[in-house]
């Protein structure tokens, strides 16, 4: 037996043990057995993954755990399972997956990285602030249409001036128009 055979075997056993340990700690719903590193990717139809999930649901039920590579994913199949999770138990399933590059700089205070009660507080604050700027008022729609028309006219005017070699920065015009809309009272 070669040394690399022994090392490869040990690595596979460790990966398998790691996989089993993680399944026990999370109390996950049942699902197809996953291979180390690639998970269930070989069992899933690349062109129509939903068909594979429907097939799995016949064996494991409408809620199952599937591994997409290392990524553990809970899959819901069928209207009743999705409705129960997203409507009946909406507060439990409303969280977002952690995004490491968002969490560290703002300590989870950003709108895009918050969950639960903190998210509700930030949403309440944001909606109150936007209403103070006029969002939701009847006149706001007219302001948006008027400023959009000014922006369209300005872009149309520039269409003849800007040559193909120059870049047109739409975002600058959009931000300018948005700033006008938000500051008009």
C-alpha positions in Angstrom: 0.0 0.0 0.0 1.3 3.4 -1.0 1.5 6.3 1.4 -0.8 8.4 -0.7 -3.5 5.7 -0.6 -3.4 5.8 3.2 -3.5 9.6 3.3 -6.3 9.7 0.8 -8.3 7.1 2.8 -7.8 9.1 6.0 -8.9 12.3 4.4 -12.1 10.6 3.0 -12.9 9.1 6.5 -12.4 12.5 8.1 -14.6 14.2 5.5 -17.3 11.6 6.0 -17.1 12.0 9.9 -17.2 15.7 9.5 -20.3 15.4 7.3 -22.1 13.0 9.8 -21.2 15.3 12.7 -22.7 18.3 11.0 -25.9 16.5 10.2 -26.4 15.5 13.8 -25.8 19.0 15.2 -28.4 20.7 13.0 -31.4 18.4 13.4 -32.0 18.7 9.7 -34.8 17.2 7.7 -34.0 13.9 5.9 -32.5 14.0 2.4 -30.4 12.0 0.0 -27.0 10.8 1.1 -24.3 13.4 0.1 -20.8 12.7 -1.1 -17.9 14.5 0.5 -17.0 17.8 -1.3 -19.6 17.5 -4.1 -22.7 16.7 -2.0 -25.7 15.8 -4.1 -24.6 17.5 -7.3 -24.3 14.3 -9.2 -27.9 13.3 -8.3 -29.4 16.6 -9.5 -30.4 17.3 -13.1 -28.4 20.4 -14.2 -31.0 21.5 -16.7 -34.0 21.0 -14.5 -33.0 20.8 -10.8 -36.7 21.2 -9.7 -37.5 17.8 -11.3 -34.8 16.2 -9.2 -36.2 17.8 -6.0 -39.7 16.6 -6.9 -38.3 13.1 -7.3 -36.4 13.3 -4.0 -39.6 14.5 -2.3 -41.3 11.2 -3.1 -38.8 9.5 -0.9 -37.9 12.1 1.7 -41.1 14.2 1.9 -41.8 17.8 0.9 -39.0 19.3 3.2 -35.6 17.8 2.7 -31.9 18.6 3.1 -29.7 18.6 -0.1 -26.0 19.5 -0.3 -24.9 21.6 -3.2 -21.2 20.9 -2.9 -20.4 21.9 0.7 -23.5 24.2 0.9 -26.2 22.7 3.1 -29.6 23.6 1.6 -33.1 22.9 2.9 -35.5 22.5 -0.1 -39.2 22.9 0.1 -41.3 21.1 -2.5 -45.0 21.8 -3.1 -47.4 24.6 -2.4 -48.3 23.4 1.1 -44.7 23.2 2.3 -43.8 26.6 0.9 -47.0 28.2 2.2 -46.4 26.9 5.7 -42.8 28.1 5.8 -43.2 31.5 4.1 -46.7 32.5 5.2 -47.8 30.5 8.3 -44.3 30.7 9.9 -43.0 33.8 8.2 -41.2 35.2 11.2 -39.2 32.0 11.7 -38.1 31.9 8.0 -37.7 35.6 7.3 -33.9 35.6 8.1 -31.2 36.1 5.6 -28.1 34.0 5.1 -25.0 35.5 6.6 -23.0 37.6 4.3 -19.5 37.9 5.8 -18.5 41.1 3.9 -21.6 42.9 5.1 -21.5 41.8 8.8 -18.0 43.0 9.8 -18.0 46.6 8.6 -21.4 47.6 10.0 -21.8 45.2 12.9 -25.1 43.9 11.5 -26.8 47.3 11.6 -27.3 47.6 7.9 -30.7 47.0 6.3 -29.3 44.3 4.0 -27.7 42.3 6.8 -30.3 42.6 9.6 -32.7 40.0 10.8 -35.6 39.7 13.3 -36.4 42.6 15.6 -33.4 44.7 14.5 -34.6 44.5 10.9 -38.1 45.6 12.0 -36.6 48.6 13.8 -34.5 49.6 10.9 -37.5 49.1 8.5 -39.7 51.3 10.7 -37.0 54.0 10.9 -36.4 53.8 7.1 -40.1 54.0 6.3 -40.7 56.9 8.7 -37.7 58.8 7.2 -38.9 58.2 3.6 -42.4 59.3 4.4 -40.9 62.5 5.8 -39.3 63.0 2.4 -42.7 62.5 0.8 -42.8 58.8 -0.1 -46.4 57.6 -0.2 -48.0 61.0 -0.7 -50.2 61.7 -3.7 -47.9 64.3 -5.2 -44.9 62.0 -5.1 -46.0 60.1 -8.2 -46.3 63.4 -10.1 -42.8 64.5 -9.0 -41.3 61.2 -10.1 -43.0 61.4 -13.5 -41.9 65.0 -14.0 -38.3 64.3 -13.0 -38.3 61.1 -15.1 -39.5 63.1 -18.1 -36.7 65.7 -17.5 -34.1 62.9 -17.3 -35.4 61.3 -20.5 -35.3 64.6 -22.3 -31.8 65.3 -21.1 -30.6 61.8 -22.2 -32.3 62.2 -25.6 -30.5 65.6 -26.0 -27.2 64.0 -25.1 -27.7 61.2 -27.5 -26.6 63.2 -30.5 -23.7 64.8 -28.6 -22.1 61.7 -27.1 -20.0 59.7 -29.6 -19.5 56.0 -29.5 -16.0 56.4 -28.0 -17.3 58.2 -24.9 -19.1 56.5 -22.0 -22.5 57.5 -20.9 -22.8 57.2 -17.1 -26.5 56.5 -16.6 -26.0 56.1 -12.8 -25.0 59.7 -12.4 -28.2 60.9 -14.0 -30.2 58.4 -12.0 -28.7 59.5 -8.7 -29.1 63.2 -9.6 -32.8 62.6 -10.4 -33.4 60.5 -7.3 -31.8 63.3 -5.2 -34.1 65.9 -6.7 -37.2 63.6 -6.1 -36.2 63.0 -2.5 -35.5 66.7 -1.7 -38.6 68.1 -3.3 -41.3 68.9 -0.8 
